[in-house]
Amino acid sequence: ERLNMTTPVSVLRLPKGPDPNSRGFDPKSPRFIALCRTSIATSPASEADAEQLPREQHARSVLRESFLRCLLSMANKKIQFHMYERVTVEATFRASDIDVLNFQVSDLHTPIGVQKEALIRCQDVILFTFDA
């Protein structure tokens, strides 16, 4: 079943970007280049089969749109993050950086206490859940 999003949610930025003007992430920076390649290599089969490439691109675009809609629907909601070592934390989702390496959250409830504002590294998250 497909969930239709009727209410648009604004895109939030992290409080400070790495450039001096805090305008976001510099696509020419070594970190951005290393972590955020502009494209993912296609499968070897699609290079040989000209008909396969458009299907693969369409599938990627559908998956990307679905993921971005999921991020939009998470804004300002309580999210349960299930992490490695069987750790589950809960926080209010605020934003993701451009390369989706970090989530900015508020009121992060951890086993050792509450953090008012925090960044969660996406690579530490196995899955997240929330009530739509």
N, C-alpha and C positions, 0 to 999 in steps of 0.2 A: 504494500500500500504506500502510495506516495503522499508525503506531507506537503501541502501547499503553504507557502509563506505569504501571508497577506500584508503584514505590517513590516515595512522596511526598517532595518536596524542600521544605524550609522556605524562606520568603520572607526574604531578607536586606535590611537597610536600609543606606543609606550611613552612614558613621561619624558625620556631623553633619548635621542638617537645618538649614534657614535660620532656624527660630524659636529663641528663647532656650532652650527646654527640649529641643531636639534630638529632637522627637517626629515629625518628618517635615515635609512641605511644607504650608504654610498655604494652603488653597484660596481664601482671601480676599485673598491677596497680589496686587499688580499683576502680578508675574511669572507667577504661576500662571494668572491670568485671561487674560493676553495669550497665553500659550503653550499652555494646556490648556483649550480650550473643552470644555464638558461634553458636547456632542454635535456630530456632523457633520451638516451640512444634507443632507437627502435629495435625490435627483435630482428634477428638475422633473417627470419622468414619473410618479413615485410620488405627487406631490401631486395629480395629476389622476386617477390610477388607485388606488382604495382597495384593490384586490387586490394591487397591486405592493408597497405599503409593508410588509406582513408578510413577503413573500419577501425584500425587501431587508434588513429587520432580521434575519431568520434568517441570511442570507448573512454579514452583518457579525458576528453572534455566533459563527458557525462560524470565520470568519477570526480573530477576536479570541482565541477559545479555542485555536486552533492556534498562534498567535503566543505566547501565554502558556505553553503547554506546551513550546514551543521554548525560551523563556527558562528555564523550570524545568530542562529537560534539560541546559542549558549550565552549570549551577552546578558550580563547582570543576573544570571541564575546561579543557584547553588549547584556545584558540580562535584561529583565524587571521582577522585583520581585514584585508580588502582595502580600501584607502583611495584617495583621489584622488592624482594624480601617480604612479600605479603603485607606491605604497608598500604593502608588506605587513608587518604586525606580528603578533606572537604574544604571548598573555598568558593567564593563568588568570582566567576569568570569576568574579566574586564577586557582583555585584548590579546592578540597574538602579534608577534613581530612579522615582518614581511616574508621571511624565509621559514616561518613556522618552526623555529627552533625553541622558542620560549613562549609560555603563556604568562600574562600578567594577571595576578589574582589578588583579591582582598579577603581579609578575615580567614586566613589559612589555618585550619584546625589540624594539628599534627599530634602524634602520640605524646610529644613533649611540651605542647603548649600551642598558643595562638599567635600568629604573626599577622600584624595589621596589613601590610603590603608585601608581596613576594613575587618572584619569578620562578616558575616551574619549568625545568628543562624537559622538552618533549621527549627526548630520548630516554628519560627515566620513567615515562608513563607507558604502562602496558595497555590500559584502556581507561576510558572515562564514561560516566553515566550521568544522566540528568533527567528530570521530569519535563516533558514537553508541555 
